[in-house]
Amino acid sequence: MTMRSLLLVALVACGGKQTPATDTSGSGSGQPVVKQDTRSEIEKRRDTACENLKPKLYQCAVDDAKAEVAAGRMKKNDFASLTSPEVKAKHGEEWLKQCRVEMSSRQVRVLEVCFKEEQECGPLLSCLGHLNDAAK
């Protein structure tokens, strides 16, 4: 199984829509409560980079699956199920879960640079392989 095929299992799609919380303080206003974003700047950058990479990584996984079908290693029905909106959303949730972990500023920068600089799947995946390189 190729690296991209493995990524298909753990990658990409859309995150859920957030809805504002409702006041349950007993005041009876029922007005939405505005929640302040308490994430640090590095967490905000990480989350943005993770979101930006979702569609790219999902497309890489789809392209890899197409190649598997063409090579006869995957059935067309299996490919079709991989591209359903439900599966795409699930892969996106999994990607975000794996991506939204504590990271150093260097790791966040790797996400940002890979997204910006690498347009093709092979180089993108190779670039992301540097996430866990030891800082020099």
C-alpha positions in Angstrom: 0.0 0.0 0.0 1.4 3.4 -0.9 2.0 6.3 1.5 -0.9 8.2 -0.2 -3.2 5.2 0.2 -2.4 5.2 3.9 -3.1 8.9 4.0 -6.5 8.3 2.5 -7.4 6.5 5.6 -6.5 9.4 7.8 -7.1 12.5 5.8 -9.0 15.4 4.7 -12.3 17.1 4.2 -14.5 19.8 5.7 -14.8 20.7 9.4 -18.2 21.1 11.0 -20.0 24.4 11.2 -19.9 26.0 14.7 -23.1 27.3 16.2 -23.1 30.0 18.9 -23.9 28.8 22.5 -27.1 29.9 24.0 -27.3 31.7 27.3 -28.3 29.1 30.0 -27.4 31.3 32.9 -31.1 31.5 33.9 -31.5 35.1 32.9 -34.0 33.9 30.3 -32.6 36.1 27.6 -31.9 33.1 25.3 -29.4 35.3 23.4 -26.4 33.7 21.8 -23.3 34.0 24.0 -20.2 35.1 22.1 -17.3 32.9 23.0 -13.9 34.5 22.9 -11.2 32.6 21.0 -8.7 31.7 23.7 -6.2 29.9 21.3 -2.6 31.2 21.2 -1.3 32.7 18.0 0.6 29.5 17.2 -2.5 27.4 17.7 -4.4 29.7 15.4 -1.7 29.4 12.7 -1.6 25.7 13.1 -5.4 25.4 12.8 -5.4 27.5 9.7 -2.6 25.5 8.1 -4.4 22.2 9.0 -7.7 23.6 7.4 -5.7 24.8 4.3 -4.1 21.4 3.8 -7.4 19.3 4.0 -8.5 19.7 0.4 -5.0 19.3 -1.0 -4.4 16.1 0.9 -7.8 14.7 0.1 -7.3 15.3 -3.6 -3.9 13.5 -3.3 -5.6 10.5 -1.7 -8.3 10.5 -4.5 -5.7 10.7 -7.2 -3.8 7.9 -5.6 -7.0 5.8 -5.4 -7.6 6.5 -9.1 -4.2 5.1 -9.9 -4.9 2.0 -7.8 -8.2 1.5 -9.8 -6.3 1.9 -13.1 -3.7 -0.6 -11.9 -6.4 -3.1 -11.0 -5.5 -3.0 -7.2 -8.8 -1.4 -6.2 -12.4 -1.9 -7.4 -14.3 0.9 -8.9 -17.0 0.5 -6.3 -14.5 0.9 -3.5 -13.2 4.1 -5.2 -16.7 5.4 -5.5 -17.3 4.9 -1.8 -14.1 6.7 -0.9 -15.3 9.8 -2.7 -18.7 10.1 -1.1 -19.4 13.3 0.9 -19.7 11.2 4.1 -16.4 9.5 3.7 -14.8 12.8 2.7 -16.1 14.5 5.9 -14.9 11.6 8.0 -11.4 11.8 6.6 -11.4 15.5 7.2 -12.3 15.0 10.8 -9.6 12.5 11.2 -7.0 14.7 9.5 -7.9 17.6 11.8 -7.8 15.4 14.9 -4.3 14.3 13.9 -3.2 17.7 12.9 -4.5 19.8 15.8 -2.0 18.6 18.3 0.6 20.5 20.2 3.3 21.6 17.7 6.4 23.7 17.8 6.6 26.9 15.8 8.9 25.1 13.4 6.3 22.4 12.8 3.6 24.9 12.2 6.0 26.7 9.7 6.5 23.3 7.9 2.7 23.0 7.5 2.5 26.6 6.1 5.5 26.3 3.8 4.4 22.9 2.4 0.9 24.3 1.7 2.3 27.4 0.0 5.2 25.9 -2.0 4.1 22.4 -3.0 1.4 22.0 -5.6 2.0 18.4 -6.5 1.2 15.4 -4.3 4.6 13.7 -4.2 6.5 16.8 -3.2 3.8 17.9 -0.8 3.9 14.6 1.1 7.6 14.6 1.1 7.6 18.2 2.5 5.2 17.2 5.2 7.5 14.3 6.1 9.7 17.0 7.7 7.2 17.7 10.4 9.0 15.5 12.9 12.6 16.3 11.9 14.7 17.2 14.9 15.4 21.0 15.2 18.9 21.8 14.4 
